[in-house]
């Protein structure tokens, strides 16, 4: 059974930091590209950052220089370090695993709220 479990969300003031983690099980983690998406109320789910199985990364323009995605193949985990948070970063953040074929999986999401 495949599981992706996000953690680390919460309420933070503008300018603050949070670190999200996604623990996976049931997949050959090292063979998957991993990504973080987010969805704000009334908006579509958008890609925030991804990291390939080889470690190459890509970021949405809105988070470049503030967010860092990383993976730990030994622990089957992917993380998202979020710095200099802004109110517009408020959203539910989802972890996604993609094998490049029909094997694509989502986590349940974790809420991030940036507010004073």
MIKOL-512156 format. One line per field, with one value per atom (N, C-alpha, C, CB): residue number from 1; residue in one letter; atom name; x, z, y. Coordinates in steps of 0.02 Angstrom, whole numbers, plus 50000, padded with zeros to 5 digits. Each point is the difference from the previous one (the first is absolute). Glycine has a CB too. Example, Ala and Ser with C-alpha at 12.3 -4.5 7.8 and 13.67 -1.06 7.14 Angstrom:
% MIKOL-512156
n: 1,1,1,1,2,2,2,2
res: A,A,A,A,S,S,S,S
atom: N,CA,C,CB,N,CA,C,CB
x: 50660,49955,50045,49905,50077,50042,49961,50059
z: 50390,50000,50000,50062,49902,50003,50037,49892
y: 49716,50059,50060,49941,50112,50059,50055,49968
This chain:
% MIKOL-512156
n: 1,1,1,1,2,2,2,2,3,3,3,3,4,4,4,4,5,5,5,5,6,6,6,6,7,7,7,7,8,8,8,8,9,9,9,9,10,10,10,10,11,11,11,11,12,12,12,12,13,13,13,13,14,14,14,14,15,15,15,15,16,16,16,16,17,17,17,17,18,18,18,18,19,19,19,19,20,20,20,20,21,21,21,21,22,22,22,22,23,23,23,23,24,24,24,24,25,25,25,25,26,26,26,26,27,27,27,27,28,28,28,28,29,29,29,29,30,30,30,30,31,31,31,31,32,32,32,32,33,33,33,33,34,34,34,34,35,35,35,35,36,36,36,36,37,37,37,37,38,38,38,38,39,39,39,39,40,40,40,40,41,41,41,41,42,42,42,42,43,43,43,43,44,44,44,44,45,45,45,45,46,46,46,46,47,47,47,47,48,48,48,48,49,49,49,49,50,50,50,50,51,51,51,51,52,52,52,52,53,53,53,53,54,54,54,54,55,55,55,55,56,56,56,56,57,57,57,57,58,58,58,58,59,59,59,59,60,60,60,60,61,61,61,61,62,62,62,62,63,63,63,63,64,64,64,64,65,65,65,65,66,66,66,66,67,67,67,67,68,68,68,68,69,69,69,69,70,70,70,70,71,71,71,71,72,72,72,72,73,73,73,73,74,74,74,74,75,75,75,75,76,76,76,76,77,77,77,77,78,78,78,78,79,79,79,79,80,80,80,80,81,81,81,81,82,82,82,82,83,83,83,83,84,84,84,84,85,85,85,85,86,86,86,86,87,87,87,87,88,88,88,88,89,89,89,89,90,90,90,90,91,91,91,91,92,92,92,92,93,93,93,93,94,94,94,94,95,95,95,95,96,96,96,96,97,97,97,97,98,98,98,98,99,99,99,99,100,100,100,100,101,101,101,101,102,102,102,102,103,103,103,103,104,104,104,104,105,105,105,105,106,106,106,106,107,107,107,107,108,108,108,108,109,109,109,109,110,110,110,110,111,111,111,111,112,112,112,112,113,113,113,113,114,114,114,114,115,115,115,115,116,116,116,116
res: X,X,X,X,X,X,X,X,X,X,X,X,X,X,X,X,X,X,X,X,X,X,X,X,X,X,X,X,X,X,X,X,X,X,X,X,X,X,X,X,X,X,X,X,X,X,X,X,X,X,X,X,X,X,X,X,X,X,X,X,X,X,X,X,X,X,X,X,X,X,X,X,X,X,X,X,X,X,X,X,X,X,X,X,X,X,X,X,X,X,X,X,X,X,X,X,X,X,X,X,X,X,X,X,X,X,X,X,X,X,X,X,X,X,X,X,X,X,X,X,X,X,X,X,X,X,X,X,X,X,X,X,X,X,X,X,X,X,X,X,X,X,X,X,X,X,X,X,X,X,X,X,X,X,X,X,X,X,X,X,X,X,X,X,X,X,X,X,X,X,X,X,X,X,X,X,X,X,X,X,X,X,X,X,X,X,X,X,X,X,X,X,X,X,X,X,X,X,X,X,X,X,X,X,X,X,X,X,X,X,X,X,X,X,X,X,X,X,X,X,X,X,X,X,X,X,X,X,X,X,X,X,X,X,X,X,X,X,X,X,X,X,X,X,X,X,X,X,X,X,X,X,X,X,X,X,X,X,X,X,X,X,X,X,X,X,X,X,X,X,X,X,X,X,X,X,X,X,X,X,X,X,X,X,X,X,X,X,X,X,X,X,X,X,X,X,X,X,X,X,X,X,X,X,X,X,X,X,X,X,X,X,X,X,X,X,X,X,X,X,X,X,X,X,X,X,X,X,X,X,X,X,X,X,X,X,X,X,X,X,X,X,X,X,X,X,X,X,X,X,X,X,X,X,X,X,X,X,X,X,X,X,X,X,X,X,X,X,X,X,X,X,X,X,X,X,X,X,X,X,X,X,X,X,X,X,X,X,X,X,X,X,X,X,X,X,X,X,X,X,X,X,X,X,X,X,X,X,X,X,X,X,X,X,X,X,X,X,X,X,X,X,X,X,X,X,X,X,X,X,X,X,X,X,X,X,X,X,X,X,X,X,X,X,X,X,X,X,X,X,X,X,X,X,X,X,X,X,X,X,X,X,X,X
atom: N,CA,C,CB,N,CA,C,CB,N,CA,C,CB,N,CA,C,CB,N,CA,C,CB,N,CA,C,CB,N,CA,C,CB,N,CA,C,CB,N,CA,C,CB,N,CA,C,CB,N,CA,C,CB,N,CA,C,CB,N,CA,C,CB,N,CA,C,CB,N,CA,C,CB,N,CA,C,CB,N,CA,C,CB,N,CA,C,CB,N,CA,C,CB,N,CA,C,CB,N,CA,C,CB,N,CA,C,CB,N,CA,C,CB,N,CA,C,CB,N,CA,C,CB,N,CA,C,CB,N,CA,C,CB,N,CA,C,CB,N,CA,C,CB,N,CA,C,CB,N,CA,C,CB,N,CA,C,CB,N,CA,C,CB,N,CA,C,CB,N,CA,C,CB,N,CA,C,CB,N,CA,C,CB,N,CA,C,CB,N,CA,C,CB,N,CA,C,CB,N,CA,C,CB,N,CA,C,CB,N,CA,C,CB,N,CA,C,CB,N,CA,C,CB,N,CA,C,CB,N,CA,C,CB,N,CA,C,CB,N,CA,C,CB,N,CA,C,CB,N,CA,C,CB,N,CA,C,CB,N,CA,C,CB,N,CA,C,CB,N,CA,C,CB,N,CA,C,CB,N,CA,C,CB,N,CA,C,CB,N,CA,C,CB,N,CA,C,CB,N,CA,C,CB,N,CA,C,CB,N,CA,C,CB,N,CA,C,CB,N,CA,C,CB,N,CA,C,CB,N,CA,C,CB,N,CA,C,CB,N,CA,C,CB,N,CA,C,CB,N,CA,C,CB,N,CA,C,CB,N,CA,C,CB,N,CA,C,CB,N,CA,C,CB,N,CA,C,CB,N,CA,C,CB,N,CA,C,CB,N,CA,C,CB,N,CA,C,CB,N,CA,C,CB,N,CA,C,CB,N,CA,C,CB,N,CA,C,CB,N,CA,C,CB,N,CA,C,CB,N,CA,C,CB,N,CA,C,CB,N,CA,C,CB,N,CA,C,CB,N,CA,C,CB,N,CA,C,CB,N,CA,C,CB,N,CA,C,CB,N,CA,C,CB,N,CA,C,CB,N,CA,C,CB,N,CA,C,CB,N,CA,C,CB,N,CA,C,CB,N,CA,C,CB,N,CA,C,CB,N,CA,C,CB,N,CA,C,CB,N,CA,C,CB,N,CA,C,CB,N,CA,C,CB,N,CA,C,CB,N,CA,C,CB,N,CA,C,CB,N,CA,C,CB,N,CA,C,CB,N,CA,C,CB,N,CA,C,CB,N,CA,C,CB,N,CA,C,CB
x: 50042,49958,50044,49908,50078,50040,49974,50025,50020,49981,50049,49947,50026,50039,49969,50031,50008,49974,50040,49963,50002,50032,49996,49973,50076,49999,50038,49994,49998,50039,49962,50096,49842,49961,49980,49958,50014,49978,49991,50057,49937,49991,50067,49879,50139,50064,49990,50066,49972,49995,50037,49992,49989,50037,50074,49897,50144,50072,50028,49990,49966,50022,50016,49931,50085,50021,49961,50113,49879,49972,50037,49886,50116,50029,49947,50118,49863,49952,50039,49913,50059,50029,49946,50087,49934,49955,50033,49949,50022,50026,49962,50031,50006,49968,50011,50015,49940,50007,49963,50011,50011,49966,50023,49905,50145,50027,50076,49903,50126,50073,50021,50003,50001,50007,50054,49959,50098,50058,49987,50074,49874,49985,49947,50030,49944,49945,50024,49923,50049,50003,49950,50036,49985,49956,49987,50045,49896,49982,49956,50008,49992,49953,49955,50083,49852,49950,49964,49986,49979,49959,49935,50102,49847,49935,49969,49985,50005,49966,49925,50102,49858,49927,49977,49989,49971,49973,50047,49928,50132,50050,50019,50043,49991,50023,50062,49952,50062,50060,50060,49932,50118,50058,50064,49943,50103,50065,50040,49998,50032,50044,50073,49913,50104,50069,50001,50044,50004,50009,50073,49892,50120,50069,49998,50031,50011,50000,50036,49998,49999,50035,50075,49910,50114,50071,50020,50000,49950,50014,49994,50073,49907,49989,49937,50059,49944,49944,49971,50049,49889,49965,49952,50010,49982,49958,49952,50090,49853,49956,50034,49896,50093,50032,49984,49994,49946,49978,50037,49889,50146,50035,50075,49898,50127,50072,50038,49979,50074,50040,49974,50031,49909,49971,49988,49945,50038,49985,50056,49876,50136,50049,49971,50095,49904,49977,50060,49896,50097,50054,49970,50078,49964,49976,50053,49930,50047,50043,49979,50017,50020,49982,50007,50036,50007,50008,49939,50124,49843,49942,49934,50070,49934,49940,49958,49999,50035,49966,50021,49994,49959,50013,49979,49983,50055,49986,49996,50058,49909,49996,50014,49916,50142,50018,49973,50104,49854,49968,50021,49901,50133,50024,49966,50111,49894,49972,49928,50115,49846,49931,49958,50011,49943,49955,49928,50085,49869,49930,49975,49981,50045,49978,50026,49996,50047,50021,49949,50119,49831,49948,49964,49987,50012,49969,50005,50029,49938,50012,50056,49879,50172,50058,49996,50070,49940,49994,50066,49879,50136,50058,49976,50055,49987,49982,50059,49918,50068,50051,49982,50024,50026,49988,50054,49943,50037,50047,50012,49963,49997,50007,49954,50117,49842,49949,49934,50087,49875,49935,50008,49949,50109,50011,50012,50047,49899,50001,49958,50016,50010,49966,50002,50029,49918,49994,49996,49942,50084,49988,49934,50123,49861,49935,50003,49975,50084,50008,50011,49929,50105,50011,49989,50083,49882,49982,50058,49880,50135,50048,49962,50100,49902,49968,50051,49890,50117,50047,49959,50091,49911,49958,50028,49900,50090,50020,49942,50085
z: 50000,50000,50000,50061,49892,49994,50048,49879,50156,50045,49993,50080,49916,50002,50056,49874,50176,50059,50011,50052,49939,50010,50073,49882,50139,50067,49999,50052,50001,50006,49986,49970,50008,49986,50065,49895,50097,50058,49985,50072,49982,49995,50013,50038,49918,50007,49980,49978,50051,49983,49935,50122,49843,49939,50016,49954,50001,50010,50036,50002,50025,50036,49955,50093,49939,49965,50024,49984,49972,50016,49959,50028,49998,49963,49995,50038,49902,49988,49984,49958,50065,49985,49973,50089,49869,49972,50008,49917,50125,50010,49954,50120,49844,49953,50020,49909,50069,50008,49944,50126,49858,49948,49930,50075,49916,49934,50001,49975,49966,49993,49995,49942,50115,50004,49954,50117,49882,49963,49925,50088,49888,49928,49981,49998,50051,49989,49999,50054,49901,50007,50053,49880,50162,50055,49991,50078,49942,49991,50057,49875,50133,50045,49958,50096,49916,49969,50056,49901,50081,50049,49967,50063,49980,49976,50051,49937,50041,50042,49988,49996,50051,49992,49935,50124,49838,49939,49941,50070,49939,49947,49981,50041,49902,49978,50039,49886,50110,50032,49955,50061,49965,49961,50025,49975,49979,50018,50037,49901,50155,50037,49986,50090,49917,49989,49986,50075,49885,49993,49998,49939,50074,50001,49967,50106,49845,49963,50040,49892,50082,50033,50001,49965,49987,49998,50040,49890,50139,50043,49967,50061,49877,49967,50027,49896,50113,50029,49954,50112,49900,49962,50047,49891,50101,50044,49961,50087,49943,49974,50009,50026,49928,50003,50067,49875,50150,50060,50063,49946,50051,50061,49991,50029,49912,49988,50048,49879,50150,50047,50071,49906,50103,50068,50023,49979,49975,50016,49974,49997,50039,49979,50009,50031,49916,50003,50005,49933,50107,50007,50012,50047,49942,50011,50037,49896,50142,50036,49979,50099,49855,49974,50053,49888,50161,50053,50046,49996,50011,50044,49962,50081,49852,49958,50014,49997,50008,50018,49953,50120,49871,49963,50045,49886,50111,50044,49959,50095,49934,49970,50054,49912,50083,50046,49971,50040,50000,49977,50044,49956,50014,50036,49972,50022,50016,49979,49977,49967,50073,49980,49995,50054,49897,49986,50008,49921,50091,50006,49938,50072,49870,49940,49994,49945,50102,50002,50038,49996,50032,50036,49953,50081,49937,49958,50035,49895,50077,50019,49955,50039,49991,49964,49995,50040,49899,49986,49975,49973,50048,49976,49942,50116,49833,49942,49979,49962,50022,49976,49929,50118,49838,49929,49974,49984,49994,49973,49926,50086,49884,49928,49958,50021,50012,49963,50037,49957,50049,50034,50076,49907,50118,50072,50023,49996,50025,50026,50063,49885,50168,50064,50034,50010,50030,50037,50075,49903,50135,50072,50015,50023,50042,50021,50008,50057,49944,50006,50071,49901,50104,50065,49991,50037,50010,49994,50022,50020,49939,50018,49998,49954,50101,50005,50021,50029,49929,50015,50015,49924,50139,50022,50064,49946,50060,50062,50049,49937
y: 49941,50059,50062,49938,50107,50060,50053,49974,50058,50054,50058,49918,50142,50061,50042,49997,50018,50034,50064,49891,50166,50065,50021,50032,50007,50028,50066,49885,50155,50061,50064,49932,50062,50060,50035,49948,50112,50037,50073,49919,50120,50072,50034,49992,50054,50035,50073,49894,50150,50071,50014,50030,50023,50019,50009,50056,49919,50002,49939,50122,49837,49941,49941,50039,49906,49939,49940,50049,49903,49934,49948,50049,49892,49944,49945,50028,49956,49946,49936,50082,49863,49935,49954,50015,49939,49949,49933,50082,49877,49932,49952,50026,49933,49955,49927,50085,49873,49929,49965,50011,49928,49962,50014,49997,50047,50014,49993,50078,49911,50000,50073,49885,50147,50073,50027,49994,49975,50027,50005,49952,50012,49999,50052,49879,50156,50047,50072,49919,50120,50073,50020,50016,50030,50023,50075,49911,50109,50070,50025,49985,50079,50035,50044,49998,49996,50042,50038,49920,50132,50035,50022,50037,49969,50021,50047,49892,50170,50049,49996,50076,49948,49996,50033,50001,49962,50027,50001,50066,49906,50000,49929,50111,49883,49934,49980,50020,49916,49973,50013,49911,50122,50020,49967,50108,49880,49974,50054,49922,50058,50045,49983,50011,49925,49979,49926,50091,49887,49928,49982,49993,49943,49974,49931,50065,49926,49938,49945,50064,49876,49945,50012,49921,50118,50016,50061,49950,50083,50057,50068,49926,50077,50065,50032,49960,50106,50035,50053,49979,50037,50051,50035,49936,50130,50039,50045,49996,50017,50052,50067,49931,50114,50066,50035,50009,49980,50035,49979,50010,49934,49976,49995,49938,50077,49995,50045,49974,49998,50038,49999,50071,49904,49997,49928,50110,49846,49930,49955,50023,49923,49950,49930,50078,49884,49930,49954,50028,49920,49951,49931,50089,49861,49932,49960,50006,49945,49954,49930,50080,49891,49934,49945,50038,49973,49951,49998,50017,50040,50004,50001,50060,49937,50003,50062,49875,50181,50062,50057,49963,50082,50062,50057,49944,50111,50057,50064,49943,50106,50067,50051,49961,50071,50053,50065,49939,50095,50061,50058,49934,50114,50059,50062,49944,50110,50065,49992,50039,49927,49985,50063,49889,50109,50056,49977,50051,49995,49980,49962,50100,49916,49966,49928,50110,49870,49929,49957,50038,49993,49963,49953,50095,49841,49949,49933,50064,49887,49931,49974,49981,49990,49976,49924,50099,49877,49928,49973,50014,49926,49962,49956,50001,49992,49960,49957,50088,49850,49953,49978,49961,50039,49985,49954,50112,49829,49951,50012,49917,50128,50014,49958,50029,49932,49961,50007,49917,50030,50005,50005,49935,50055,50001,50071,49883,50149,50068,50001,50051,49979,49997,50068,49879,50134,50062,49986,50053,49995,49999,50034,50000,50003,50028,50076,49892,50136,50072,50024,50010,50047,50032,50075,49910,50121,50070,50044,49972,50078,50052,50067,49934,50101,50065,50052,49946,50106,50054,50063,49950,50069,50056,50030,49948,50117,50033,50003,50067
